[in-house]
Amino acid sequence: MAGNIFGSIFRVVTFGESHGPAVGCVVEGCPAGISLDTEDIVRDLRRRRPGNGAPGTSARNEEDSPEILSGVFEGKTLGTPIAIVVRNTNQRSDDYDNLKNSYRPGHADWTWDAKYGFRDHRGGGRSSGRETVGRVAAGAVAKAFLAPMGVTVTAWVSQAAGIDLSGPGGPDPAGRAGKRLAELAAAGDSAGGFVSCRVSALPPGLGEPVFGKLPARIGEAVLSIGACKGIEFGAGFAAALLRGSENNDEPVPAPRPGPDSSGGDLPPGVPRLSFKTNRAGGSLGGISTGMDLEFRAAFKPVASISAPQKTVNRNGEIEEIRISGRHDACILPRVIPVVEAMTALVIADLTLQHRSASA
Ligand SMILES: Cc1cc2nc3c(=O)[nH]c(=O)nc-3n(C[C@H](O)[C@H](O)[C@H](O)COP(=O)(O)O)c2cc1C
């Protein structure tokens, strides 16, 4: 099977099925001497966990305890492959027995059979959200690499169940979204929404100008997350409705950064710029501008709903299925660290690529 490795210099392979013995990752290409603590990984895994208390998430209580098997010595990376494993301890595979021969609407069951003729049906196997444990662990390593440069990656839910959580949105939007999600869950249904993300203190110059553009790399990374249906940068699709005079970000001279600033080094003779606005979302021509990288990604409503649904079984017959088990009415709160992880992995990779860009 192709497509289990991500990145070119700072690379990760994730492994594991939802209800197999373990999930995890091997990070390859992380430079030596980076401070890395298991606690850095635990913190992000805790944010990804079901039952983390966020509205709409399920009550499963998976205890995700990462174990670093290699590549770290006395709290620092060795430059060798970093293997991180997280045992699966809270599977209830029986919940999935009735789905062995049914194709769940909105899931990858039929497409897996169409491609391989064989699948691990328990909990969605490799297409499960559980696979993202390995991504989040690898992302924690990428964040540790970026931290000394001052680069931070922050994601948040900006809209859930049609309720805007980032703008004024009326009184108590989070409470309203929580209430709507609780109603949907009670009705056996689900909702989607948007996760926004910002990368701060990103130096200018990251990203390749032809193939490997910064937004293209981020797009591939974020669209590889289950249930992600789209991504837009800066003004995004709304820019298509603006005039050039409205959309262009006006460049202004910027002071040289101080010795502790993470502004990045520019080639000799190139003036330092900033921009009055950031409708571009932090990149021009595929290369970072030095403004924050800003994007938002759309996530579909969770496919596993408990309301009865019509589908087709392995014999090609129409049937009605009921999906039992523990599922989130909205996965958005759990997607936050996954979006951060995939973004951090891309930025780490592009940072190393940029170091070989010119003499
Ligand atoms: C953290 C995370 C948790 C997820 N949990 C669920 C879930 O509980 N139920 C579900 O139907 N889909 C869940 N998904 C989404 C499915 O993995 C995804 O929708 C499915 O594999 C079909 O792929 P597609 O939606 O990308 O086409 C989750 C995704 C992520 C990233």
The ligand as an ORCA input file, in Angstrom:
! r2SCAN-3c Opt
* xyz 0 1
  C      -9.687     12.721     15.111
  C     -10.712     12.101     14.183
  C     -11.746     11.357     14.723
  C     -12.732     10.805     13.892
  N     -13.749     10.097     14.471
  C     -14.752      9.648     13.689
  C     -15.881      9.004     14.273
  O     -15.964      8.814     15.504
  N     -16.888      8.593     13.438
  C     -16.839      8.807     12.088
  O     -17.760      8.446     11.394
  N     -15.785      9.395     11.511
  C     -14.740      9.825     12.268
  N     -13.676     10.458     11.673
  C     -13.702     10.695     10.221
  C     -13.481      9.438      9.397
  O     -12.183      8.933      9.655
  C     -13.644      9.752      7.914
  O     -14.777     10.524      7.687
  C     -13.775      8.486      7.100
  O     -12.554      7.762      7.131
  C     -14.136      8.736      5.618
  O     -13.148      9.533      5.018
  P     -13.464     10.956      4.353
  O     -14.534     11.579      5.182
  O     -12.165     11.707      4.473
  O     -13.878     10.718      2.947
  C     -12.657     10.983     12.480
  C     -11.593     11.738     11.947
  C     -10.637     12.283     12.778
  C      -9.528     13.090     12.166
*
